[in-house]
Amino acid sequence: MSASSSSSSRNVPVNNSNNLKDNGKSKLVNDLTSLLNKADCYDTEIKIGKNQDVETFKVHAVILKARSPYFKAVLSANWVKRTENGIILLKKENVSPKIFKILLE
């Protein structure tokens, strides 16, 4: 029996790398969403809105900078204000909290 015919008759499970990649991506998305929804381990506070419609978002600068050219520029060392404990503070009055939350997600 030749090598090719013996391998074709075996029931060998196929390693579907696309399925593994999809599962990995799903886990990554879930993990990043979890970071967004938790208010611990953040390094940036963005105060969004004005008057009575204001919300502070506690986020991660490195993720924002990786996902957005705007935040890459805004969160550069020249533009940011920091608290004594190193938290980056931003204020954006021209965006509603509802819209900003959609942008983050």
C-alpha positions in Angstrom: 0.0 0.0 0.0 1.4 3.4 -0.9 1.8 6.2 1.6 -0.9 8.3 -0.1 -3.5 5.6 -0.1 -2.9 4.7 3.6 -3.3 8.3 4.7 -6.5 8.8 2.8 -8.2 5.9 4.5 -7.5 7.1 8.0 -10.0 9.3 9.9 -7.6 12.0 11.1 -9.1 15.1 12.6 -8.4 18.2 10.6 -7.0 21.1 12.5 -9.1 24.0 11.4 -6.9 27.0 12.1 -9.7 29.4 11.0 -11.9 28.0 13.8 -9.1 28.5 16.3 -8.5 32.1 15.0 -12.2 32.9 15.3 -12.4 31.5 18.9 -9.3 33.6 19.7 -10.8 36.7 18.2 -14.1 36.2 20.1 -12.2 35.8 23.3 -10.1 38.9 22.6 -13.3 40.9 21.8 -14.9 39.6 25.0 -11.8 40.5 27.1 -11.6 44.0 25.6 -15.3 44.6 26.2 -14.8 43.5 29.8 -12.1 46.1 30.2 -14.5 48.7 28.9 -17.2 47.7 31.3 -15.0 47.5 34.4 -13.8 50.7 36.1 -10.6 49.2 37.4 -7.1 49.4 36.0 -7.8 52.3 33.7 -5.3 55.1 33.0 -7.6 57.7 31.3 -10.7 59.6 32.3 -12.7 61.3 29.6 -15.4 63.7 30.7 -18.0 63.8 27.9 -20.9 66.2 27.4 -22.0 69.5 29.0 -24.5 70.9 31.4 -26.7 68.1 32.9 -25.7 65.6 30.2 -22.2 64.7 31.4 -20.6 61.3 31.9 -17.0 60.3 32.8 -15.6 57.3 30.9 -12.7 55.4 32.5 -10.8 53.9 29.6 -7.4 52.6 28.5 -5.2 55.0 26.5 -3.2 52.3 24.7 -6.4 50.7 23.4 -7.8 54.1 22.2 -4.5 55.0 20.6 -4.3 51.7 18.8 -7.9 51.9 17.5 -8.1 55.6 16.5 -5.8 58.1 14.8 -7.7 60.9 16.6 -6.9 59.4 20.1 -3.4 58.6 19.0 -2.9 62.4 18.5 -5.0 63.6 21.4 -3.3 61.2 23.9 0.2 62.1 22.9 2.4 63.4 25.6 2.1 67.0 24.4 -1.7 67.2 24.7 -2.6 65.4 27.9 -3.1 66.6 31.4 -2.4 64.1 34.2 -3.5 63.9 37.8 -1.0 63.4 40.6 -1.4 59.6 40.3 -0.8 59.6 36.6 -4.4 59.4 35.3 -4.9 61.1 31.9 -7.7 63.7 32.0 -9.6 64.7 28.8 -12.7 66.8 28.5 -15.0 66.8 25.4 -18.1 68.9 25.6 -19.0 68.7 21.9 -20.0 65.0 22.1 -23.0 63.5 23.9 -22.2 60.6 26.3 -24.7 58.4 24.4 -22.8 58.9 21.1 -19.4 58.5 22.8 -20.4 55.2 24.3 -21.4 53.9 20.9 -18.0 55.0 19.5 -16.2 53.2 22.3 -18.1 50.0 21.6 
